[in-house]
Amino acid sequence: MLILGIDPGLQRTGFGVIAVDGPRLAYVASGVIDTAEAPRGDLPQRLKIIFEGVTEVVARYQPEAAAAEIVFVNTNPQSTLLLGQARGAALAALVAGGLPVAEYTAVQMKKAVTGHGLASKPQIQEMVRRLLALPGVPGKDAADALGIAIAHAHAGSTLAALAQATPLARRAHAQYRRGRAYRAATIRRAR
């Protein structure tokens, strides 16, 4: 099974493809989709480059599943919005390619790769190198994307088994009836 990992970014979107055979992981490809050729203020052009780049990676390697990093909230809301748009372009390309997409936080990826959620970039790069038996350390963005793919290789089968065993049911208190929210149980005050 081939898994494509995506580390979204507006300037550099990392991608990594790994082959999974039971507990064995093997490196297939990795790289970066760079939007530097677009003018700095031209957001639509940068999003187009990301979308087309991810589409090309999907077409070239034909993965069976994809995983992307979930965007965290920065202290700068504008940066968070821009990163979210880059992530949206990458996700749209994955879905347009017919791939099931899983999502993992940076902490989940770090735990899957290094064993703890506070790992630094060099630690992630080194562990990705070791786990995939690479001759050298991959770049930061490619290492993060490979780490996302590794996290999905480790957790994806477990999550799929859980989803099959216990179907999620909608909760009544989160639904709307005739335009009004209602709760499953009425709370009454003691008088």
N, C-alpha and C positions, 0 to 999 in steps of 0.2 A: 504494500500500500504506500502511495506517495502522499505526503502531507506538505502543503505550502504554508509557511508562516509569513506574516506581514507585520512589520514594525512601521506604522504610518508616521509620516512627517511631511510638512509642506515643502521643505527644501530637499530632503533626502528621505525616501521611503525604502526601507530595507526589505529584502525578500530572501527566503531560504527554503529550499526543498530538501526533504529527507525521505529516505525509504525506510519503512518499518516492516520487519519480519519477526513477529512475536516480540521478544524482548530486545532483539538486535536492531540497532539504528545505523543507517549508512548515509553519508553525505551524497547529495546529488548535485546541487547547485546553490549558489547564493550570489547576491549582488545588491546594487542600489539603483533605484530609479531617481535620477537627479533632475531637478527642475530649474537648474541654474540658467539654462538657455532662455527661459522666459523672463521678461522684465520683472523686476522685483515687485512692482505694484499690480501686475496683471494676474490676479487670482484665478479667473476662469481659465486662462491658458495653463497655469500650473496644475489645476485640477484635471484638465484634459490630459496633460502629460502623465499624471499619476494613473488615471483611468486606463489610458492606452498602454502604459507600461505594465500594469498588472494584467491586463487582457493578454498582452504578448507573452508574459510569463506563463499564464494559464494555458495558452494555446501551445507553447513550446514544450512544456513538461507534463501536461495533462495530469495534474494531481487528482486524487480522489476525494480529498478533504482539504479544508483551509482553516487556519486559525489566525486571529488578529488580536493585537494588543488593545485593550480598552483604554481610552483616553482618560487621564486623571485631570483634576482641576488645578490649574496653575494659580499663582497669586495674581497673574495678569489675565483678566477675562478675555481680552482681545486675542491673546496667544492661544487660549483654550478654544475659542471659537474657530480660529484659523486651523488649528490642529484637528478639530472635529470635522471640518469640511474636507481636509485631506483624507482623513479616515473614511469619511462617507464616500469619497470617490473610489477609494480602494475596495471598500465593501461592495459598492455597486458593481464594480468590475468582477469581483468574485461571484456574486450572485448571478450576474449576467452570464457568467461562464458555467452556470449550473452546479456550483459547488456548495455543499453544506458548510456553513461557517460557524466555528466556535470562537468564543471570546474569552480572553484571560487578562487579568491585571498584571502589571509589572511585578508585583509582589508574588503572585502565583507562579509566574515564569521563573523568577529568581529562586523560589523554593524548589521548583521542579529541577532546575539545572544545578544549583549550588548547594541546596539544602537549607538555606536561610534567606529570608526576604529582604535583607539589607545589604545584599552583595553589591560590590562596586562593578563598574563597567569592565575593568581589567579581569576581575574574578570571573565574570560571565564569559568573557572572551576565552579565557584559559579553560574553563570547564567545557564549553562548547567544543573547543579544540580537542580536548581529551575524550569526550563522549563520542565524537564523530571520527576520531583518529585522523585529524587533519594534520598536514605537514607544517602548517603555520597558524598563527592566530588570525581569525577573521576580523574585518573591520567592525566598528561598534554597531552600526546599523544592521549589518548582515548578521552579526552575532546575536543581536536581540531577536531578529526574525527567526533565525535557526533555533534560538531558545524557546520562542513561542511554539514552533513546530514540535520541539522536544516535549514541551509541557503538554501539548495535545496528544502526542504519542503515549505519554504516561497516563494522562487523566481521561482521554477521550473514550477509551473502551470501557472504563469504569462508569463514566457518566452515561454512556449509551446503555449499559446494562441496567443502571438504576432507572433510567427513563422507561425502559421496557418493563421492568418489574413493578414500578409504581407510577401509574399514569397520574399526571398532575390534574387536580380538579379545581375548577374555578370556585372562589369563595363567594358566598352570597353577599357578604357585607361589602364587597368591592364592586358590586354590580349596581346598575341604575334601573329603576322602574318608573316609567312615565316621566322621565326627566328629573327624577329626584333620587338621591342616594338613600339607601335604606340599610339597616343593620340586621344581622341575623337574630339578635336578641334585643329586646327593648330594655333600656336601663331605666329603672324607676327609683326615684329618691324616697328615702324613708321620711315620713312626716312626723 
